[in-house]
């Protein structure tokens, strides 16, 4: 399926394609307020915001329930392949579709859905700048519920190598498996110096830190490829592969995965459970501060946004933000 589509699309290119019958536009927004104290985790559906105003022809993709495994023990867990395929088909995604994903933040939730689609063999694009960029461009808006989805069938091509489970992360920490752990949360969350949504503060031992927030410009768009290459150069030059990305819940990590994909990286996987799963088990180690190994954390600064724009960089499934939006994980 459209294997060579670039991961990002700008608002004007999408506007020019709105009447393409293959187009499927999905708003993946989730509302996630910043934590008031450690363990304060209150995700909510972004469907109401989508109903109030959205890109014409779009529908809301429910990452909280319809596109999550309810039995996993942590939020936003990847469903098994048949369940994921069925949920996507219910949204009208099928062989030959052209999915474009956005959210009401900077694209972190959209990046999560993009990685999910990628892992089942579906090529999709993320709207660069998301809903804010669409509105800033003065482009058409709609409101209300969506029409019934067109019947669709997916021929899945699962790519399980794009995901990492807890066992694999434990093996890397113990030195039994190759790879570099990379935390996409803010430097403060990485260091454990601010409240977190999860059971314990800190990061998985041996991790490097590259806050996903650093991948975006002030308008919420990804940095141009040349600038992304500069930001990611310390990681790409020295980190043993594969790169195993995590955050609070696999959301900010997805934004980092998308940026690495833009630059042609292929040895990348997301730890789906991230700190939601890891921090909940007191038998698993966490470091309260970056390890002093003679190498500074890869990045610094606030974490990514996700439901983001409007909340401070406190804990998050994995996101951070500038000026108050609610951060994703």
N, C-alpha and C positions, 0 to 999 in steps of 0.2 A: 504494500500500500504506500504510494507516494513516499518512498523510502528516503528521498533526498530533500524533502521539505526542510527548510531551516527551522530551528526551534522557536524563533520569535517572528512575529508579524506586527507591523505598525498599524495604527488605527485607520490610516487612509487606505492602505491595502485591503484591510478588512471591509471598510465601507464600500469599496469598489466591488467586493465579492458578495455582498449581502443577498443578492438574488440568485446566487449559484445554488441549484437544487441539491448539490452534494454537501453544502455547508451545514455544520452543526455547531452552534455557538453555545457554550456552557459557562454559567457563572458558578464558580466553586466556592464562593464565600462562606466562611464560618465566623461567627462572632466569638471573640475570646478576650475578655477584659483582663487587664493586668492583675497580678496577684496582690492581695492586700496583706498576705502573710504566707509563710511557707506551706505548701500543699493546697493553696487556694486555686482550684482548677474548675472553671465554669464555662465550658464551651456551649454554644447555642447555635441553632441553625441560622444561616443567612438568607433563608427563603423570603422572609418578610421584606428585607431590603431589596431583594431582586424584584418582588412583586411591585414595589413602589416605583421603581424605575430601572430599566435594563435596556440592553442592546436589542433592537427589534429582531424577533425570531429566535431569541435565546431561550433557554430554560435553565432552571436551577439544578445543579448536581449536588446531591446530599452526601458529603464526605463523612458526616457524623453517623449515619445509619445505613442508608441504602448501599453505600460504597465502602462499608467497613464490616469487619468480622465482629459480631456482637459477643463472641465467646473468647476473645483473645486475652482479656484482662487489662487491656489498655486501649485508649481511644484511637480512632482512625486506622486501626490495624488493617492490613491488606487482606481482603477476602480470598478464599481459595479461587482457583482459576474459573471453575464453572459459575460460581456466584458473581465474580467480577464481570465476566462476559455477559451474564444475564442482566445485571444492573446497567451495563453500558448499552446493551441492546434496547432496554426499556427507555433509554434517553434518545433513541433514534440513531445511535452509532452503529455502523455496520461496515462491511467490506465496501470500499470505494468512497466512504464518507471523508469529509475534510473537517475534522474537529478543530475548533479554535476555542481556547480556554482563557477565562479572565476571572478576576475577583475585584472586590471593592477596596482592596489594599494595594499592594505593589506587585502582586502576582505570586506570592508565596503559596497560597492555597492552589492557585492555578498550576504552579510548578509541581505540586504534589500530585495533582490529577494527571498532569502531563507525564510524570514518571510512571504512574500506574498504567496509563494507556501504552506507554512505550514498552512496559514489561509484559504486555500481552500481545505485542506485535503490531500495535496501531500507531501510525505516525500522526502526530498532532502538533499544533503550534500554540504558543502562549502569546496573548495580546500584550505587547510591551507597554508598560505604563497602566494597563488595566482600565478600569472604569473611570478613573480620574483623567487619564489621557483622552478617553473617548469624549467625556463631557467637555474637557478643555478645548477639544477640536470643534465643538459646536455641532456634533453629529447627531443623527436622529435617535430618539428615545421612545420606548414603549413602556406600558405598565399593565398590571393584571396578570392573570394566569396564562399559561401557554396552551396552544392547541395540542391535541393528542399527537404523540410522537409517531413518526412514520415507522412502519414495521421494518426491522433491520435484522441482519444475521452477520455474526462475526465468525470468521475462521481464525481461531486463536493460534498464535505462535508464541507460546510462553517463553520468557527469558528470566528464569529464576535467578540467574547470576547477578541480576540488578538489585537483589535484596540480600541482606545478611541477617541471620538470626542471632539470638543471644549466644548460642554455643560457639559460633564462629568468632564472635567478639571475645569471648572468654579465651579462646585458643590464641588469638592475637596478643591479648594482654599477657598470657602466660608464656609467650614465645614459641608456641607450638605451630603457629601458622604465620605466613607472611602478610604484610599489609601495614598501612598507616591509618590510625584512627584520627579523624578530623571532626572537631566540634564546631558547628556553625552558629552557636549562640554568641552573645556579646561577651566581651572580655570580663565584665562584671559577673555574669552568670557562670562563666567558665571558672572564675576564681572563687565562686561561692560567696561573694561579698554583698549580694542583694537578695531579697526574697525570691524564691523559686516556686513554680507551680507544682513541683514534684516532691517526692517524699524526703529527699535529702539534697543538700547543696553540693556543688562541685562538678567534677568531670571524671571520665573514665581514665584510669592511670595510663600514661604514655601517650595521651592524645595531644595533637596539635590544635591550635585555635585559629580559625579563619571566619570571623563574623560575617554572615551572609549580607548584613546591612552594607558592607563595604563594596558590594557588587553593583550598587545602584547609584544613580545620580539624584540630585535633589528633587526631581520631578517624579521619581519612582520608576524610571526606566533603567534597564540594565546598561552598564557602561559600554561604550563602543569596544569591539573586540581587542583593539590595540591596548586600550587601557585595562581591560579585563586581564589581558596577558601579563601586564605589569603587576597587577594586584595578586594574581595567582602564581607568579613566577617563583617565589620562594618555595611554595608547596610543590609545584610541578618539577622544579629542578632537583630537589633533594629527597622527596618522600618515596620510600619503597612502595611499589604497587602490590595489590590493588589499594585504592583509596576508599576507606570505609567511613562514610559520612554519617553523623548523627547530630541530634539537637535535643529537643524535648520530646518530639513525637513524629519526627520524619517530615516536617514541613519546611523549616528553614534549610534543612539539609537538602531538600529537593531543589531549592533555588540555587544552592551551590552546585548541585549535580547538573542542573541545566547550564550554568555558566561554564563548567568544565566541558560539557558536551559541545557548546558553541566553539570552544577552542580545540575540539577534536579528541579530547580524552575519552578513552573507552574502558579503562580498568577502574570503574567506579561502581560502588554499591551503596545502598542506604540501609542502615540498621533500623528496621521498621519500628521496633519497640522503643528505641532511643532511651532517654532518661526516664520516661514514664515507666518503662519496664525495669531498667537497670537499678534506678534509685529506690524502687519499691522493695527490693530484696536486700536486707541488711547484710547478707553474707557476701555480697559483691562489693569490691573495693571502689571507693571514690576518693579523688584527691581534692582537697579544698583550694589549692593554689596550683598554678602552672608549675610543672617540674622544672627545677633548675638544672638543665642539661647542657647549658652553654649555648643553647639555641633559643632565641626568643620566640614566643608564639607567632605563628604565621601572620596573624592580623591583629588589629585592635579596633576598638570602637563599638558602637551599638550593634545589637543584633538586628535581624531582618524584621520586616513587617509582615503581616500575614493577614490578619484581619486587621491589619496593622495600622495604619495611619491614625493616630489618635490616641495612642497609649504610649506611656513611657517605657523605656527599655528595662522593664523588670522581667521576671521569669516568663517563659513562654514555651509553647510546645516547641518551638524553636524559632523564635523570631524576635525581633527587637523592633525599634522604630524610632523615628525622630518624633518629635512633637506628638503628642497624644493620639494614636489610634490603637486599636487593640492588637496585640501581637499574636502571631500564630506560634506554632511549636517548632 
